[in-house]
Amino acid sequence: MTDNLLSVGDEAPAFDLPTSDDCSMSLSQFRGKQGVVLYFYPKDDTPGCTQEACDLRDQWSQFQKLNVAVLGVSMDTVLSHKKFVDKFTLPFPLLYDEAGGVSKRYGVYKEKSLYGRKFWGIERTTFIIGKEGIIQRIFPKVKVAGHVAQIMAEITGW
């Protein structure tokens, strides 16, 4: 279902999605920022997704100093995102990819398997997008432990 694999150097696919704070957000809003950390995650308020979001939250001041935006994307509802943001005091928006269209364009909506059951969902993946909208780095199949350190090493090396 997702054969369109993106590569470093590709233009990041445009999007316009509802956010956790009842707004709409597009990638083009961030042109001119030093970069965007666009991370796709499976589900709000689950252990791995909570750890990833909180690790990003804990480095928020560093992202701000570097003029880098952080955006999380999942197929959870706006209400679910609001609860997740409030519960963990997340300072960045979470975007609602209702039908998975953006996840599919980024190639992260994949067939997964858990306890022998196959299903479709988001594979945890992070994209670092440069100020001109070009993909600078892709972290596929993210392991949460140490991931924010990988992101920081990448963006501080620009």
C-alpha positions in Angstrom: 0.0 0.0 0.0 2.9 2.4 0.6 5.4 1.9 -2.2 6.3 5.6 -2.4 9.5 5.6 -0.4 10.9 9.0 0.3 14.6 9.7 0.3 16.9 12.3 1.7 17.0 15.2 -0.8 13.3 14.8 -1.8 10.9 17.6 -1.3 8.7 16.8 1.8 5.1 16.1 0.8 2.9 19.1 1.6 0.1 18.7 4.1 -2.7 20.6 5.8 -4.0 18.8 8.9 -6.1 19.6 12.0 -4.1 20.1 15.2 -4.5 19.3 18.9 -5.4 23.0 19.5 -8.3 23.1 16.9 -6.3 24.9 14.2 -5.1 23.7 10.9 -1.4 23.4 10.2 0.5 23.0 6.9 4.2 22.2 6.3 4.5 25.5 4.3 4.0 27.5 7.5 7.4 26.4 8.6 9.4 27.6 5.6 12.2 29.8 6.9 12.5 27.9 10.2 15.9 26.2 10.4 14.0 22.9 10.2 11.1 20.7 11.2 11.2 17.5 13.1 8.1 15.7 11.7 7.6 12.5 13.7 4.9 9.9 13.0 3.8 7.7 15.8 1.2 4.9 16.2 -1.0 5.9 19.1 -1.6 8.6 21.8 -0.9 7.7 25.4 0.8 4.3 24.8 4.1 3.6 26.5 6.5 4.1 23.5 4.6 7.0 22.1 4.4 8.7 25.5 8.1 8.3 26.1 8.9 9.7 22.6 6.7 12.7 23.1 8.0 13.4 26.6 11.6 13.1 25.4 10.9 15.6 22.7 9.1 17.8 25.2 12.1 17.7 27.6 14.4 19.0 24.8 11.9 21.7 23.7 14.1 24.6 24.8 16.9 23.3 22.7 14.6 23.0 19.6 13.5 26.6 20.2 17.1 27.8 20.4 17.9 26.1 17.1 14.7 27.5 15.5 13.4 24.0 14.8 9.7 23.1 14.9 8.5 19.8 16.3 5.3 18.2 14.9 3.8 14.9 15.8 1.4 13.0 13.5 -0.9 10.1 14.2 -4.3 8.9 13.2 -5.8 9.6 16.6 -8.6 12.1 16.8 -8.2 15.8 17.7 -9.9 15.0 21.1 -7.4 12.2 21.8 -4.5 14.5 20.9 -5.9 17.3 23.2 -6.0 14.9 26.1 -2.5 13.6 25.3 -1.1 17.1 25.0 -2.7 18.2 28.3 -1.8 15.1 30.2 1.9 15.4 29.4 2.2 19.2 28.9 3.5 18.8 25.3 4.6 22.2 24.0 4.3 21.2 20.3 1.2 20.4 18.2 0.0 17.0 17.3 -1.6 16.6 13.9 -4.7 14.5 13.1 -4.2 12.4 10.0 -7.7 11.0 10.0 -7.6 8.8 6.9 -3.9 8.3 6.9 -3.4 10.2 3.7 -0.3 12.1 4.9 1.1 9.0 6.5 0.7 7.2 3.2 2.4 10.0 1.2 5.3 9.8 3.6 5.4 6.0 3.3 4.9 5.2 7.0 1.5 3.6 6.8 2.4 0.0 6.6 1.2 -3.5 7.3 2.3 -4.5 10.8 2.1 -7.6 12.9 1.5 -8.0 16.6 1.1 -11.4 18.3 0.4 -13.0 14.9 -2.3 -10.5 14.0 -1.7 -8.4 10.9 -3.1 -4.9 10.6 -2.3 -1.5 9.0 -1.0 1.4 10.9 1.8 4.0 11.3 5.4 2.7 11.6 7.2 5.0 14.0 9.4 7.2 11.7 11.0 10.7 12.0 11.8 13.1 9.2 14.1 16.0 9.6 13.0 18.6 7.0 15.2 21.6 6.2 14.2 25.2 5.9 13.4 24.9 2.1 11.2 21.9 2.6 13.8 19.3 1.6 14.1 16.1 3.6 17.5 16.1 5.3 17.3 12.9 7.3 14.9 9.9 7.8 14.9 7.7 10.8 12.8 4.6 9.9 11.5 2.1 12.5 12.5 4.3 15.4 13.5 2.8 18.6 12.4 5.3 21.2 15.4 5.0 23.7 18.1 7.5 22.5 16.1 8.7 19.6 15.9 12.4 20.7 19.7 12.3 21.1 19.9 11.1 17.4 17.7 14.0 16.3 19.7 16.6 18.3 23.0 15.3 16.9 21.5 15.7 13.4 20.2 19.2 13.7 23.1 20.6 15.7 25.4 19.3 12.9 23.8 21.6 10.3 
